[in-house]
Amino acid sequence: MVLRLTSRFFNYSNTNTILIGMAVEAVAGKPLGDVVREQVIVPAGLKNTFWPRGSEFPAPHPMGYSEQTPDGNEADVTNWNPSWGGAAGVMISTADDLHRWVGELTTGRLLSRASQAQRLKFVPIPGNVGNVGYGLGVIDSNVWIGHNGDLPGFSSSMYRDPDRDLTMIVVTNTDTHVERDGDIISPSASFRPPPSSPK
């Protein structure tokens, strides 16, 4: 029996990423943060990216604001511990390193050609305008390839148009949702790039 993945089965889930991280730890016999540092951060030359073990946050850094508080009011959540994000988003980085990383993501330099080809097999995401699909931990948004993410107090988006060698990085110090076209979405999702104009 052959199982074909189609858009009607698509459902984004951080749980899947956390489970993969646990599997990597079991196979490697060491914490996922160590594996990521050895096999991703160092080879990619990400000098200001790290996997925190608690609530540490290298200075200088921005303050983070969120409405994910007990009373629902926006508050400074800079020192909240991000470790609960695990493999789905615990890492701390800078706009410069995200710029470097999205280049690595789109070229696949750290992977075999077969693995990169598998990563870039995109499944259409239902309900999105334009040509938007999801691969293995990567989004194709109208030829812009990258990803976005949010943790309480912080939001980031990184996308690259590899054909034109254009990169867009947006980081904010809030995760407070915004309204776009009648939908309530996270700040990182609101910065998804538009279709590219013809070359």
C-alpha positions in Angstrom: 0.0 0.0 0.0 1.3 3.5 -0.9 0.3 6.4 1.2 0.2 9.7 -0.7 0.4 12.9 1.3 -2.0 15.5 0.0 -3.2 18.9 1.1 -6.4 17.5 2.6 -4.3 15.8 5.2 -2.2 18.9 6.1 -2.2 20.0 9.7 0.7 22.0 11.1 1.8 20.6 14.4 4.7 21.6 16.7 4.2 18.2 18.5 5.7 16.4 15.5 8.8 18.5 15.7 9.2 17.9 19.4 8.9 14.1 18.8 11.5 14.2 16.1 13.8 16.0 18.5 13.3 13.3 21.1 14.1 10.6 18.5 17.3 12.5 17.5 18.3 12.6 21.2 17.7 8.8 21.6 19.7 8.0 18.5 22.6 10.4 19.2 22.7 9.6 22.9 23.1 13.3 23.8 20.9 16.4 24.3 19.4 17.8 21.1 21.0 21.2 21.8 24.4 19.6 21.5 23.5 17.8 18.3 22.1 21.1 16.8 25.2 23.0 17.9 27.6 20.4 16.4 25.8 19.7 13.2 24.0 22.9 12.4 25.1 26.0 14.3 28.9 25.6 14.0 29.0 24.3 10.3 26.6 27.1 9.2 28.7 29.8 10.9 25.9 31.0 13.1 27.9 33.0 15.6 25.0 34.5 17.6 22.6 31.5 17.7 22.3 29.2 20.6 20.1 26.6 22.3 19.3 27.9 25.8 19.2 25.5 28.7 16.9 27.8 30.8 15.9 31.5 30.6 19.4 32.8 29.8 19.3 35.6 27.2 22.6 37.1 26.0 23.0 40.9 26.4 22.2 43.2 24.8 18.8 42.0 23.8 15.3 43.5 23.2 12.5 43.3 25.7 9.7 40.9 24.7 6.0 41.7 25.2 3.0 39.3 25.2 -0.7 39.1 26.0 -0.3 35.4 26.9 -0.4 36.4 30.6 -2.8 35.2 33.4 -4.9 38.4 33.1 -4.6 38.7 29.3 -3.0 42.1 29.5 0.2 42.7 27.6 3.3 42.5 29.8 7.1 42.2 29.7 7.8 38.5 29.3 11.5 38.8 28.4 12.7 36.5 31.1 10.2 33.7 30.5 11.9 30.4 30.0 11.6 29.3 26.3 12.8 25.7 27.0 9.2 24.4 26.7 9.5 25.0 22.9 12.0 22.3 22.6 12.8 21.2 19.0 9.9 23.3 17.8 11.4 26.7 18.7 13.6 27.1 21.8 16.6 28.6 19.9 17.7 32.2 20.2 19.2 34.0 17.3 19.8 37.4 15.6 18.5 38.9 12.3 22.0 38.5 10.8 22.2 34.8 11.7 18.6 34.2 10.4 19.8 35.8 7.1 22.7 33.3 7.0 20.5 30.4 8.0 17.7 31.0 5.4 20.5 30.8 2.8 21.6 27.4 4.2 18.0 26.3 4.3 17.3 27.0 0.6 20.6 25.7 -0.7 20.8 22.6 1.5 24.5 22.9 1.9 24.5 20.9 5.1 22.4 18.0 3.6 22.8 15.5 0.9 21.2 16.4 -2.4 18.6 13.6 -1.9 17.7 15.0 1.6 17.4 18.5 0.3 15.2 17.4 -2.6 12.9 15.6 -0.1 12.8 18.7 2.1 11.6 20.8 -0.8 8.7 18.6 -1.8 5.9 21.0 -0.9 2.4 20.0 0.0 -0.2 22.7 -0.8 -1.6 24.4 2.4 -5.4 24.6 2.1 -7.0 28.0 2.6 -4.0 30.0 1.5 -4.0 32.5 -1.3 -1.4 31.9 -4.0 1.1 29.1 -4.3 1.8 28.3 -0.6 3.1 24.8 0.4 4.9 23.1 3.3 7.9 20.8 3.0 10.0 19.2 5.7 10.2 22.1 8.1 10.1 24.7 5.4 7.5 26.9 3.7 7.2 27.8 0.0 5.3 31.1 0.0 4.9 32.2 -3.6 8.5 31.2 -4.5 9.8 32.6 -1.2 11.3 29.8 0.9 11.7 29.9 4.6 9.8 29.8 7.9 8.3 31.8 10.7 7.8 31.3 14.4 6.6 32.8 17.6 7.3 32.4 21.3 5.8 34.6 24.0 7.3 38.0 23.5 9.0 37.4 20.2 8.2 36.7 16.6 10.4 36.1 13.5 10.0 35.5 9.8 12.8 34.5 7.4 12.2 34.0 3.6 14.5 33.9 0.6 13.7 33.9 -3.1 16.6 31.7 -4.3 16.2 32.5 -8.0 16.7 36.2 -7.4 18.9 35.9 -4.3 16.6 38.1 -2.3 16.1 37.7 1.5 13.5 39.1 3.9 14.1 38.9 7.6 11.5 40.4 10.1 11.9 40.1 13.9 9.5 41.7 16.4 9.5 41.9 20.2 5.9 40.9 20.5 3.8 37.9 19.7 0.5 39.8 20.1 -1.8 38.7 17.3 -2.9 41.1 14.5 -5.9 41.2 12.2 -5.4 40.7 8.4 -8.2 40.2 5.9 -10.6 39.4 8.8 -8.3 36.7 10.2 -6.5 36.9 13.6 -2.9 35.8 13.0 0.5 35.9 14.7 3.0 38.7 13.8 5.3 36.2 12.0 2.5 35.0 9.8 1.5 38.5 8.9 4.9 39.1 7.3 4.6 36.3 4.7 6.0 37.6 1.5 3.8 38.4 -1.5 4.1 36.7 -4.9 7.4 37.7 -6.7 7.1 39.8 -9.7 8.4 38.4 -13.0 12.1 38.4 -13.4 
